[in-house]
Amino acid sequence: AEEAALKTRLDEAAAEAAKRAEAAEKSASNAAAAADARSAKQDATDAAQLSEAMAWTPAMCRLFSLVEACMNHKEPALLVGETGCGKTSVCQLLALLRGQKLRILNCHQHTETGDFLGGFRPTRPTGAETDDNNDDDAEGGIVDKKTAAPFAWEDGPLIKAMRDGDILLVDELSLAEDSVLERLNSVLEPGRTLTLPEKGGSEVEELVAHPNFLLLATMNPGGDFGKKELSPALRNRFNEIWVGATGDAAEMEQICARRIPEPELKPFAGHLARFWEFYREIAGRGAARAALLTRDLVAWAQFVRAAAAG
């Protein structure tokens, strides 16, 4: 994929997403729909800004093309790479390009099944405070606080994405326990189904994913800062894409230059890239090498720009 073609596609997608969000906000019938429209508009704005700041290095273009191919074929993709190499950014841009909502779930050591599937939450009924609600109130969706159930099932991000045809990005997948991640196995099969005994009821619900539903995941390499490997049963269900770290000073200069577009500040991008190269040479392959990442240089570049602006 060429940089100019990618930029054109992303700019067109951002403009189209902003138009859809504005139209949805104007036609919103209730507060919840209006809030969703505003959230979609903000997501489109953030993605457009990310597209402007993205440096399309050969490695980034390769990653974008591979993940896009997986999404076009409805295949789940697992992006494996060091912190700050652009895994999440690529997923955000592809969601913008496809016009789909991106739901992100950040895993950690205490992630539970309920964080994926949802669970029973206390109800928050709205409407009359008294017991004399009339029929018109009932038809309008007003719930009597005395007769409402104290708890109701609320879908989690996985269930919402499967129902609505959204993209679910599971960030830092390997940090969650294997017992939690095993619930994803049936979703990653060709049938893309999920059984929900946790929801209760007279019949167990079996959910079939929307045709547009997509599942993406990211993780750091196993053994990196205590990270563990995934179980073979789960890992084999993904299309694994290795995201190599930036190792070329010219690419790093290109990345920094995108964050410092002013002509008078351009030389600082080269200075940062050369320092990064010098540091990695003397740091070797120990833990000190990982102390200076791409994300750090991007932050430095942004600081240089902010400092110059006063």
N, C-alpha and C positions, 0 to 999 in steps of 0.2 A: 504494500500500500504506500502510495506517495504522500508526502506531507501536505501538499497543496490540495489534493483530492480529499484527504481526510478532513482538513480544515473546512473545506466547502460543505461536505456532508454534515459535519457537526454544527456549523453555523446555521444551516437550513433547518436541522432538527431542533436546535434551540429556539429559533424563531417560531417554528410550528408548535412546540410545546408551550411557549408563552401565550400564543394565541388561544390554544385549547384551554389553558388554565384561566385566562381572562373570560372566555365565553362561559366556562363552567361556574365561575364566581358570579357572573351576572345572572345566570339562570338558576342559581342555588335556591332551593325551596325551603331550606332550614339552616340553622346555625352550623350544624355538623357538616353539611355539604359545602357551605361557604368556607369553613375551616380547612377542609380537604383541598378545596380549590386553591386557597392561599398557600397551603403547604406545597402543592404541586407547582405553583408559580415560583416559589422560593427555590425549590429543587432545580427547576429549569434554569433559574438565574445562576445558582451555584455551579451547575454543570457547565454553563456557558463561560463563566469565569475560569473554571478549571481547564476548559478547552483552550482558552487564550494563553494560559500560563504553561501549557503542556509542551515539553520539548520532545519532538518526534525523532528520537534517535533510532538507529536501525534496530536495536534491541526492543524498544517500545513498539515500533511498527510491527515487528515479528509477534510480540505478545498480543497486540490488538487483533491481528489477523487470525491467530490461532484460537483465541477465545471467541471471536466472532463466528468462526467456522463451527465451533462446538455449539454455540447458541442457535445457529441456523439449522443444525441437525438435531436439536432438542436433546443434546447430550450434556450431562452434568460435568463441569470442569473443576478441577482442583489445581489452584495456582500455588506452587511451592517456591519460596524465595525468601531472601533476607528482608529485614525490616526496611521500609522506605524505598523499595524498588519499583513502586507504581502498580502493585496488584489491585488495590482497591480503586485507584483512580481510573484504571482501564474499565473496570466493571461499571463505574458511574457513567463514564462516557458512552459505553455500549447501551446502557439503559436509556440514556438520552436519545441515542441514535435510533433505537427501536420504538421509542415512545411508550415505554413501559415504566411502571412504578418500581423503584428499587427499595426493597426492605432489607435492612442490615441488622443482623444479630451478632453481637460481639460475645464470643465465648470466653469463659474463664474457668478456674478450677472448681467453682461452686455452681456452675451451670446445671440446671435441672431439666427434666423432661418437660415440665410445665412451661419453661422459657421458650420451648419450641411449639408445643401444642396448645398452650393456654391452660385455663383452670377455672374453678369457681371463684367468683369475686363478689363482694358485697354489692347489692343493687343500689342504684342511686335514682330512685323514681322521682319524676318531676310532676308538677301540677298542683292540684288543690290540696290545701292543708286540712280541710274538713271532710266529713263523711258524706256530705250531700252533693257528690258529683252527679251531674245530670248525664243523660244519654249522649248529648252532643260532646261533652268532655271525653267520654269513653271512646267515642268514634274518632276523636281528634288525637288519640294516643296518650291522654292524660291517665296516669296510673295512681290509684289510691294507695297512699303510703301504708295504710293499715292492712291492705289485702295483698300487697306485692310480696313475692317470695324474697326472703332475706338474702339469698345468694342465687346467682345466675351464672351460667357458663359463658366465658369470654374466650373467643378464639385467639390463639397465639400467632406469631408472625408466619410460621410455616403453614398453618391452616388458612390464614387469610390469603397468603400468596397462592395456595393451591386452588382456592375458591375463585379468586378474582383474576387469575392469570398474570400475576406479577412475577418479578424476579426476586428471589431470596438469596442474599449473600451472607454466608456463614463465615464470619471473620475469626481467625485464629481457631480453626476447627479442632486442632489437636489438643487444645487446652482442656476441653470437656472430657468427662469420663466416658469410657467405652460403653458402659451400660446405658448412657444417655444417647450416644451417637448411634447405637444399634437400631433405634427407632427409625432412622433414616433409610435403612436397607430396603424396605418395601417401596419407598418413594423413588429410589434410584433404579429400581427394576423397570423393564419396558412397560409394564402395566401402570406404573406410577400411582399406586393406591396406598391408602393409609387407614387402618382400623383404629377406631377411637373408643375403647372400652372405658377410658377415664371419664367420658362425658355422661355415662349412665343412661337411664331410660329403659323402656321395655325392649328396645331393639338396639343392638350395637351398630353404630354408624360406620359405614365403610365409604371413605371419601376417595373419589377419583379426581385426579388433578385436571385443571383446566388445560385445554390444548396449548395455550401460550405460556403456561407455567414453566419457569426455568430455575435451576438450582446451581449456584456457584459457591465455591468455598476457597478460603485461603489458609495457609499455614506457613510457619517457619520450618526450616529443615530440622529433622529429628536430631536430638542431641545438642541443638543450638540453645544455649542458656537454659538447660534443663528441660527443653521441649521433648515430648515423647512422640513415638511413631504411632500411626493409626493402625488399627487391626487390619489384617489382610482382607477380611470379608468386606469391610467398608471401602478400603482403598482401591480394591479391584473394580468397584462399581463406578469409579470416577475416571475421566480422562485427565491424566496428570500432566501438567505443563510446568516444566522447570523454568523459573525466572532467574536468570543469572544476574549477579551484581554488576554494576557498572565498573569496568576496569580500565577504561581509556580516559586520559585526561582531556582529550578533545571533546568527548561526549559529555563529560562533567562540565566543561566550559560552556557547551551548548545549553545544558540544563540551567546553569546559573545565569546565562545571558537572557534567557526567557523571563527571568524574574527581575532583571535590571535592563529594561528596554531603552532607557535614556542613553543617547550617544556619549555624553560626557562620563557616564559611569561604566561603559562597556569594558574598559581595561580591568576593572575589579573582578569581572567574571574569570578572566585568565589568571589573576592572582590567586583567587580562591581555588581554582582547579589545580594549579601548580602546588599550592600548599597541601591540598588533599593528596596529590600524588606523592609528595615528599613524606607526608605522615604515614601513608600506607607502606612505603618502602622501609622505613625505620621501625614500624610497629611489628612487622613480621606477620605471623599467622595466629597469634595469641588473642586473648580477650581484648587487649588494647586496640587491635585492628578494628574491632567492631564499635569502638567508642566514637568514631567519626563516620557517620553515615551520610547518604545522599540527603536525607531529610535535614541534617544539621547544616549542610552547605546551603540548602535552599533557604533555611531560616536566616543564615548569615547574609545571604544576598538580599533578602527582604529587609533586614536591618539596615544594610548599607543604603538601600533606596529610601527607607524612612528617615534615616539620619541626614541624608542629603537634602530631603524635602523640608527638613526643619521641624 
